[in-house]
Each structure stands twice: as structure tokens, then as C-alpha cells.
């Protein structure tokens, strides 16, 4: 697996995109890397309208995530759990074709309810209690579980296969 940490508050997103393109090209050329993950503070796509989509990051990084087949992008900032459908070029596509965006911001503080942003792009939201999101890789299979801390209930799960 290959992990990329990006600054969603970077002052020069184009400079960061240049670095990202080179990093992703190297990762794609490495036959030992099956899975690519990116993570950042503020989500690129969200249902939250008061802390909405980061269109600047979508413009700078979205085409690179599409071109180099980034599997999952994780973010926080918004205090809820939300998972997108597979997204490519800003629209929902079949699983495995685009990138899944997960906001896992239920670590504490006040919780934000989902709202009407990004219509048609999200398959689930949750904002009732704190949780942890766990990723398991088993060769060509990836499973992501979001589990509430208080009772150990899996509130969301999804799998991707290559």
C-alpha cells in the first residue's frame, strides 16, 4: 500500500499537485503497490453545506486521483462519518473505476449532521457517537469498517477488490 498525506490548507495547491503527480506516477510504476490511499484534513467532497466541498482541492488533485487510480481518500474536519460512491471526474461511477471519499471526523467535539451537499454522491452518513475507521488489506481485497467506540457496532463497511 502507498500512503499520501496532503495539506488541504496548502497555500500553493498547484505546487503540491506537481509533487503529487510525480509521487503517484512512481507508485503506479511500482508492481509491489496494489493500493493507494490519500489523507488530508478537510474533505474534498462532503454532504455538509456549512463546511462544503473543497473545490480548489478537487480542481488541483481530483484529475490526478482519477488518472493514477487512488483507491480511497480519507479526511476529517467535518464531525461526521460519510462515505461517497466511487467518484471520477466529479460524478458517481462503478466501484473500482473511481475513488471512494471517506470523512471520518467523529473523534469528539460537537457532531455535524449530514446536509444536502453533493447530491447523489454519498451512500451513507452517520453522526451519533464517536467511532474509529479501520482498514484491512488482504492481497487484492480491501475492507474498511467504521466502528463506534462505545458499543463496538460496525456503522459502515465497504469492500473493494482488484
C-alpha positions as CSV (number, residue, x, y, z in Angstrom):
1,X,0.0,0.0,0.0
2,X,1.1,3.6,-0.6
3,X,0.0,6.4,1.6
4,X,0.0,10.1,0.7
5,X,-0.6,12.9,3.2
6,X,-1.7,16.2,1.6
7,X,-2.3,19.6,3.1
8,X,-5.8,20.7,2.4
9,X,-4.7,24.2,3.6
10,X,-1.6,24.4,1.4
11,X,-1.1,27.9,0.1
12,X,0.1,26.6,-3.3
13,X,-2.1,23.7,-4.4
14,X,-0.5,23.7,-7.9
15,X,2.9,23.2,-6.4
16,X,1.6,20.4,-4.2
17,X,-0.2,18.9,-7.3
18,X,3.2,18.8,-9.2
19,X,4.7,16.8,-6.3
20,X,1.6,14.6,-6.1
21,X,1.7,13.8,-9.8
22,X,5.3,12.6,-9.6
23,X,4.6,10.6,-6.4
24,X,1.6,8.9,-7.9
25,X,3.4,8.1,-11.2
26,X,6.1,6.4,-9.1
27,X,3.6,4.5,-7.1
28,X,1.7,3.3,-10.2
29,X,5.0,2.2,-11.7
30,X,5.8,0.0,-8.7
31,X,4.4,-3.5,-9.2
32,X,4.5,-4.1,-5.4
33,X,2.0,-1.4,-4.7
34,X,-1.6,-2.6,-5.1
35,X,-3.5,0.1,-3.0
36,X,-3.1,3.8,-2.9
37,X,-4.6,6.0,-0.1
38,X,-4.5,9.7,0.4
39,X,-5.5,11.6,3.5
40,X,-5.9,15.2,4.4
41,X,-7.7,17.3,7.0
42,X,-10.6,18.9,5.1
43,X,-12.7,16.7,2.8
44,X,-12.8,17.3,-0.9
45,X,-16.4,16.1,-1.2
46,X,-18.9,16.3,1.6
47,X,-22.6,16.4,2.3
48,X,-22.0,19.3,4.8
49,X,-23.1,22.6,3.3
50,X,-21.6,24.9,6.0
51,X,-18.2,23.3,5.6
52,X,-18.7,22.4,1.9
53,X,-16.7,20.8,-0.9
54,X,-13.1,22.0,-1.3
55,X,-13.4,22.8,-5.0
56,X,-9.9,24.1,-5.0
57,X,-8.6,20.7,-4.0
58,X,-11.0,18.9,-6.3
59,X,-9.6,21.0,-9.2
60,X,-5.9,20.5,-8.2
61,X,-5.9,16.9,-7.1
62,X,-9.1,15.2,-8.5
63,X,-7.8,14.7,-12.0
64,X,-4.6,13.1,-10.5
65,X,-6.6,10.8,-8.3
66,X,-8.6,9.8,-11.4
67,X,-5.5,9.3,-13.6
68,X,-3.5,7.3,-11.1
69,X,-6.4,5.3,-9.6
70,X,-6.2,6.4,-6.0
71,X,-8.4,3.9,-4.2
72,X,-9.6,5.8,-1.1
73,X,-9.2,9.4,0.2
74,X,-9.7,9.9,3.9
75,X,-10.4,13.3,5.6
76,X,-11.7,14.7,8.9
77,X,-12.6,18.3,9.6
78,X,-16.4,17.8,9.4
79,X,-17.6,16.0,12.5
80,X,-19.5,13.1,11.0
81,X,-18.8,9.9,9.1
82,X,-19.7,9.9,5.4
83,X,-18.7,7.7,2.5
84,X,-19.1,8.5,-1.1
85,X,-19.8,6.3,-4.0
86,X,-16.9,5.8,-6.3
87,X,-16.2,9.2,-7.9
88,X,-14.4,10.0,-11.1
89,X,-14.4,13.5,-12.7
90,X,-16.9,14.6,-10.1
91,X,-19.6,12.1,-10.9
92,X,-20.5,8.7,-9.4
93,X,-19.1,5.7,-11.3
94,X,-18.9,1.9,-10.8
95,X,-16.9,0.6,-7.8
96,X,-13.3,0.2,-8.8
97,X,-13.4,2.8,-11.5
98,X,-13.1,5.9,-9.3
99,X,-12.1,7.0,-5.8
100,X,-14.1,6.5,-2.6
101,X,-14.0,9.5,-0.3
102,X,-14.5,8.9,3.4
103,X,-14.8,11.6,6.0
104,X,-14.2,10.1,9.4
105,X,-14.4,13.1,11.8
106,X,-16.2,11.6,14.8
107,X,-13.3,11.8,17.2
108,X,-15.0,14.2,19.6
109,X,-16.4,17.7,19.9
110,X,-19.8,18.5,18.5
111,X,-21.2,16.3,15.8
112,X,-22.3,17.7,12.4
113,X,-25.4,16.3,10.8
114,X,-25.3,15.5,7.1
115,X,-27.0,18.0,4.9
116,X,-27.8,18.4,1.2
117,X,-24.3,19.0,-0.3
118,X,-23.0,16.8,-3.1
119,X,-26.4,15.3,-4.1
120,X,-26.2,11.7,-5.4
121,X,-22.5,11.2,-4.5
122,X,-22.9,9.7,-1.0
123,X,-24.1,6.3,0.1
124,X,-24.0,6.7,3.9
125,X,-23.7,9.3,6.7
126,X,-23.6,8.8,10.5
127,X,-23.2,11.4,13.3
128,X,-24.4,9.9,16.6
129,X,-21.3,8.9,18.5
130,X,-17.5,8.7,18.3
131,X,-16.0,6.0,16.1
132,X,-12.8,4.6,14.6
133,X,-12.3,3.7,11.0
134,X,-10.2,0.6,10.3
135,X,-8.7,-0.6,7.0
136,X,-7.8,-4.2,6.4
137,X,-5.9,-5.3,3.3
138,X,-5.8,-8.9,2.3
139,X,-3.9,-9.0,-1.0
140,X,-6.4,-8.0,-3.7
141,X,-9.2,-7.3,-1.2
142,X,-9.7,-4.2,0.9
143,X,-12.2,-3.8,3.7
144,X,-13.0,-0.6,5.6
145,X,-15.0,-0.7,8.8
146,X,-16.2,2.2,10.8
147,X,-16.9,1.1,14.3
148,X,-18.5,3.0,17.2
149,X,-16.2,3.2,20.3
150,X,-18.9,2.8,22.9
151,X,-20.5,-0.4,21.7
152,X,-18.3,-1.8,19.0
153,X,-21.0,-1.8,16.4
154,X,-19.9,-1.6,12.7
155,X,-21.8,1.5,11.4
156,X,-20.4,1.3,7.9
157,X,-18.4,-1.2,6.0
158,X,-17.3,-1.5,2.4
159,X,-15.0,-3.7,0.3
160,X,-13.0,-3.1,-2.8
161,X,-11.3,-5.8,-4.9
162,X,-8.7,-5.7,-7.6
